[in-house]
Amino acid sequence: MSTGITASVSTHILDTSIGRPAEGVAVHLAARAGREADWQALGGSATDGDGRCKDLPALPEGTTHVRLDFAVEAYFEENAKVANQQADAQQDAPANRDSGPGVFFPEVAITFAVVPGEHYHVPLLLNPFGYSVYRGS
């Protein structure tokens, strides 16, 4: 018998390197019904000015695992352009100390288990060289 009750998911991103929400990050949602099942792409959204995705797709009935894929490379590349323009405007700005790739983590994929009827808020704390996630409220 089908109950129609599913879990729900929300997220937001805080860029801890600047202490502000990360705006314009593409977020894709996928789900599966069981550990061995194939992932089903459900769609996505992008973070708003408050770093939140307010319109992620609903999870299908029977979902047991969820994956959030955050495409952070474009966000960091855009912020680097802005920072470089601001640094060019300052005569005493320090030189860029990192000559490696522009983005260390181009994507962040978070997978977690869910149960029907529960809400899962999964914030991403992000900086150019690391990230952290947790189950929020």
Contacts in CASP RR format, 6 or more apart in sequence:
PFRMAT RR
TARGET T0000
AUTHOR 0000-0000-0000
METHOD contacts of the structure
MODEL  1
MSTGITASVSTHILDTSIGRPAEGVAVHLAARAGREADWQALGGSATDGD
GRCKDLPALPEGTTHVRLDFAVEAYFEENAKVANQQADAQQDAPANRDSG
PGVFFPEVAITFAVVPGEHYHVPLLLNPFGYSVYRGS
2 61 0 8 1.000
3 61 0 8 1.000
3 116 0 8 1.000
4 61 0 8 1.000
4 116 0 8 1.000
5 61 0 8 1.000
5 116 0 8 1.000
5 117 0 8 1.000
6 58 0 8 1.000
6 59 0 8 1.000
6 60 0 8 1.000
6 61 0 8 1.000
6 62 0 8 1.000
6 63 0 8 1.000
6 116 0 8 1.000
6 117 0 8 1.000
7 59 0 8 1.000
7 63 0 8 1.000
7 66 0 8 1.000
7 114 0 8 1.000
7 115 0 8 1.000
7 116 0 8 1.000
7 117 0 8 1.000
7 118 0 8 1.000
7 119 0 8 1.000
7 120 0 8 1.000
8 58 0 8 1.000
8 59 0 8 1.000
8 117 0 8 1.000
8 118 0 8 1.000
8 119 0 8 1.000
8 120 0 8 1.000
9 29 0 8 1.000
9 56 0 8 1.000
9 59 0 8 1.000
9 66 0 8 1.000
9 68 0 8 1.000
9 114 0 8 1.000
9 119 0 8 1.000
9 120 0 8 1.000
9 121 0 8 1.000
9 122 0 8 1.000
10 52 0 8 1.000
10 53 0 8 1.000
10 54 0 8 1.000
10 56 0 8 1.000
10 119 0 8 1.000
10 120 0 8 1.000
10 121 0 8 1.000
10 122 0 8 1.000
11 27 0 8 1.000
11 52 0 8 1.000
11 53 0 8 1.000
11 56 0 8 1.000
11 68 0 8 1.000
11 121 0 8 1.000
11 122 0 8 1.000
11 123 0 8 1.000
11 124 0 8 1.000
12 21 0 8 1.000
12 47 0 8 1.000
12 50 0 8 1.000
12 51 0 8 1.000
12 52 0 8 1.000
12 53 0 8 1.000
12 121 0 8 1.000
12 123 0 8 1.000
12 124 0 8 1.000
13 21 0 8 1.000
13 22 0 8 1.000
13 25 0 8 1.000
13 47 0 8 1.000
13 51 0 8 1.000
13 70 0 8 1.000
13 123 0 8 1.000
13 124 0 8 1.000
13 125 0 8 1.000
13 126 0 8 1.000
14 20 0 8 1.000
14 21 0 8 1.000
14 22 0 8 1.000
14 51 0 8 1.000
14 123 0 8 1.000
14 124 0 8 1.000
14 125 0 8 1.000
14 126 0 8 1.000
15 21 0 8 1.000
15 22 0 8 1.000
15 75 0 8 1.000
15 79 0 8 1.000
15 126 0 8 1.000
15 127 0 8 1.000
16 125 0 8 1.000
16 126 0 8 1.000
16 127 0 8 1.000
17 126 0 8 1.000
17 127 0 8 1.000
17 128 0 8 1.000
18 79 0 8 1.000
21 47 0 8 1.000
21 49 0 8 1.000
21 50 0 8 1.000
21 51 0 8 1.000
21 52 0 8 1.000
22 47 0 8 1.000
22 51 0 8 1.000
22 72 0 8 1.000
22 75 0 8 1.000
22 126 0 8 1.000
23 47 0 8 1.000
23 48 0 8 1.000
23 49 0 8 1.000
23 51 0 8 1.000
23 75 0 8 1.000
24 46 0 8 1.000
24 47 0 8 1.000
24 48 0 8 1.000
24 49 0 8 1.000
24 51 0 8 1.000
24 75 0 8 1.000
25 46 0 8 1.000
25 47 0 8 1.000
25 51 0 8 1.000
25 70 0 8 1.000
25 71 0 8 1.000
25 72 0 8 1.000
25 74 0 8 1.000
25 75 0 8 1.000
26 44 0 8 1.000
26 45 0 8 1.000
26 46 0 8 1.000
26 70 0 8 1.000
26 71 0 8 1.000
26 74 0 8 1.000
27 44 0 8 1.000
27 45 0 8 1.000
27 46 0 8 1.000
27 47 0 8 1.000
27 53 0 8 1.000
27 56 0 8 1.000
27 68 0 8 1.000
27 69 0 8 1.000
27 70 0 8 1.000
27 71 0 8 1.000
28 41 0 8 1.000
28 43 0 8 1.000
28 44 0 8 1.000
28 68 0 8 1.000
28 69 0 8 1.000
28 71 0 8 1.000
29 41 0 8 1.000
29 42 0 8 1.000
29 43 0 8 1.000
29 44 0 8 1.000
29 56 0 8 1.000
29 57 0 8 1.000
29 66 0 8 1.000
29 67 0 8 1.000
29 68 0 8 1.000
29 69 0 8 1.000
30 39 0 8 1.000
30 40 0 8 1.000
30 41 0 8 1.000
30 42 0 8 1.000
30 66 0 8 1.000
30 67 0 8 1.000
30 69 0 8 1.000
31 39 0 8 1.000
31 40 0 8 1.000
31 42 0 8 1.000
31 59 0 8 1.000
31 60 0 8 1.000
31 63 0 8 1.000
31 65 0 8 1.000
31 66 0 8 1.000
31 67 0 8 1.000
32 38 0 8 1.000
32 39 0 8 1.000
32 40 0 8 1.000
32 63 0 8 1.000
32 64 0 8 1.000
32 65 0 8 1.000
33 60 0 8 1.000
33 62 0 8 1.000
33 63 0 8 1.000
33 64 0 8 1.000
34 64 0 8 1.000
34 65 0 8 1.000
35 64 0 8 1.000
35 65 0 8 1.000
37 64 0 8 1.000
37 65 0 8 1.000
39 67 0 8 1.000
40 60 0 8 1.000
42 56 0 8 1.000
42 57 0 8 1.000
42 58 0 8 1.000
42 59 0 8 1.000
42 60 0 8 1.000
43 56 0 8 1.000
43 57 0 8 1.000
44 53 0 8 1.000
44 56 0 8 1.000
44 57 0 8 1.000
45 53 0 8 1.000
45 54 0 8 1.000
45 55 0 8 1.000
45 56 0 8 1.000
46 53 0 8 1.000
47 53 0 8 1.000
48 54 0 8 1.000
59 66 0 8 1.000
59 114 0 8 1.000
61 116 0 8 1.000
62 116 0 8 1.000
63 114 0 8 1.000
63 116 0 8 1.000
64 113 0 8 1.000
64 114 0 8 1.000
64 115 0 8 1.000
65 111 0 8 1.000
65 112 0 8 1.000
65 113 0 8 1.000
65 114 0 8 1.000
66 111 0 8 1.000
66 112 0 8 1.000
66 113 0 8 1.000
66 114 0 8 1.000
66 120 0 8 1.000
67 109 0 8 1.000
67 110 0 8 1.000
67 111 0 8 1.000
68 109 0 8 1.000
68 110 0 8 1.000
68 122 0 8 1.000
68 124 0 8 1.000
69 107 0 8 1.000
69 108 0 8 1.000
69 109 0 8 1.000
70 107 0 8 1.000
70 108 0 8 1.000
70 109 0 8 1.000
70 110 0 8 1.000
70 124 0 8 1.000
70 126 0 8 1.000
71 106 0 8 1.000
71 107 0 8 1.000
72 103 0 8 1.000
72 105 0 8 1.000
72 106 0 8 1.000
72 107 0 8 1.000
72 108 0 8 1.000
72 126 0 8 1.000
73 103 0 8 1.000
73 106 0 8 1.000
73 107 0 8 1.000
76 102 0 8 1.000
76 103 0 8 1.000
76 128 0 8 1.000
77 102 0 8 1.000
77 103 0 8 1.000
80 102 0 8 1.000
84 96 0 8 1.000
86 93 0 8 1.000
87 93 0 8 1.000
87 94 0 8 1.000
103 128 0 8 1.000
104 128 0 8 1.000
104 129 0 8 1.000
104 130 0 8 1.000
105 129 0 8 1.000
105 130 0 8 1.000
105 131 0 8 1.000
108 124 0 8 1.000
108 126 0 8 1.000
108 131 0 8 1.000
110 122 0 8 1.000
110 124 0 8 1.000
110 133 0 8 1.000
112 120 0 8 1.000
112 122 0 8 1.000
112 135 0 8 1.000
114 120 0 8 1.000
120 135 0 8 1.000
121 135 0 8 1.000
121 136 0 8 1.000
121 137 0 8 1.000
122 133 0 8 1.000
122 134 0 8 1.000
122 135 0 8 1.000
122 136 0 8 1.000
123 133 0 8 1.000
123 134 0 8 1.000
123 136 0 8 1.000
124 131 0 8 1.000
124 132 0 8 1.000
124 133 0 8 1.000
125 131 0 8 1.000
125 132 0 8 1.000
125 133 0 8 1.000
END
